[in-house]
Amino acid sequence: MTVATAFAGMRGAVPVVFRAGCPDCRGRFELAASALRLAIGASSRTTFYSFTCPECGTAVRKPAGERIVELLTGGGVRTLRLHSTV
């Protein structure tokens, strides 16, 4: 079986979008997974996601709990694992 045969009849994947808001300009918008970054640290204080507000250009950083991490990683957001040096 060729790759083309294996994927024949499949529909195109629907891009994942995430709703977000800017704390500075109060804008509300949808962002593609490629517009977000997720950093996973050793604690809840060092686990966050970030993006640039498309309306005002502000760099936004928000905490990410377990559920947010699950949604973002499942949606294809690029993830950086932070390692602490002791």
C-alpha positions as CSV (number, residue, x, y, z in Angstrom):
1,M,0.0,0.0,0.0
2,T,1.4,3.4,-0.9
3,V,1.1,6.5,1.3
4,A,-1.3,8.1,-1.2
5,T,-3.5,5.1,-1.0
6,A,-3.5,5.1,2.8
7,F,-4.6,8.7,2.9
8,A,-7.0,8.6,0.0
9,G,-10.4,9.8,1.1
10,M,-9.2,11.5,4.2
11,R,-10.3,15.1,4.6
12,G,-7.9,17.9,5.4
13,A,-7.2,18.5,9.0
14,V,-9.0,21.5,10.6
15,P,-6.5,23.9,12.1
16,V,-6.7,24.2,15.8
17,V,-7.3,27.7,17.2
18,F,-7.3,29.0,20.7
19,R,-9.2,31.8,22.2
20,A,-7.1,34.4,24.0
21,G,-7.3,37.8,25.5
22,C,-4.9,40.6,26.1
23,P,-4.7,42.1,29.6
24,D,-3.4,45.4,28.2
25,C,-5.8,46.4,25.4
26,R,-8.6,44.0,26.5
27,G,-8.7,42.6,23.0
28,R,-10.2,39.1,22.5
29,F,-9.2,37.0,19.5
30,E,-8.4,33.5,18.2
31,L,-4.8,32.4,17.7
32,A,-3.4,29.5,15.7
33,A,-1.2,27.0,17.6
34,S,1.8,28.5,15.8
35,A,1.2,31.8,17.5
36,L,1.5,30.4,21.0
37,R,4.5,29.1,23.0
38,L,4.2,26.8,26.1
39,A,7.0,26.6,28.7
40,I,6.7,23.8,31.2
41,G,8.8,24.3,34.4
42,A,9.2,22.4,37.6
43,S,6.3,24.2,39.4
44,S,3.1,26.0,38.6
45,R,5.0,29.3,38.9
46,T,7.3,28.4,36.1
47,T,4.7,26.8,33.7
48,F,3.2,29.4,31.4
49,Y,2.1,30.1,27.8
50,S,2.9,33.2,25.9
51,F,1.9,35.0,22.7
52,T,2.1,38.5,21.1
53,C,-1.2,40.3,21.1
54,P,-2.2,40.8,17.4
55,E,-4.1,44.0,18.2
56,C,-1.6,46.0,20.3
57,G,1.7,44.0,19.9
58,T,2.1,43.4,23.7
59,A,4.0,40.3,24.7
60,V,1.6,38.4,26.9
61,R,2.5,35.7,29.4
62,K,-0.1,33.7,31.4
63,P,0.1,30.9,33.9
64,A,-0.8,27.4,32.5
65,G,-2.3,24.8,34.8
66,E,-2.5,21.1,34.0
67,R,-5.7,21.4,31.9
68,I,-4.2,24.3,29.8
69,V,-1.0,22.4,29.3
70,E,-3.0,19.4,28.2
71,L,-5.1,21.5,25.7
72,L,-2.1,23.4,24.3
73,T,0.1,20.3,23.8
74,G,-2.8,18.4,22.3
75,G,-3.4,21.3,19.9
76,G,0.1,21.3,18.6
77,V,1.5,24.3,20.5
78,R,5.3,24.3,20.5
79,T,6.6,23.4,24.0
80,L,9.8,24.2,25.8
81,R,10.6,22.2,28.9
82,L,12.5,24.2,31.5
83,H,15.1,22.5,33.5
84,S,16.4,23.8,36.8
85,T,20.0,23.7,37.7
86,V,20.6,22.9,41.3
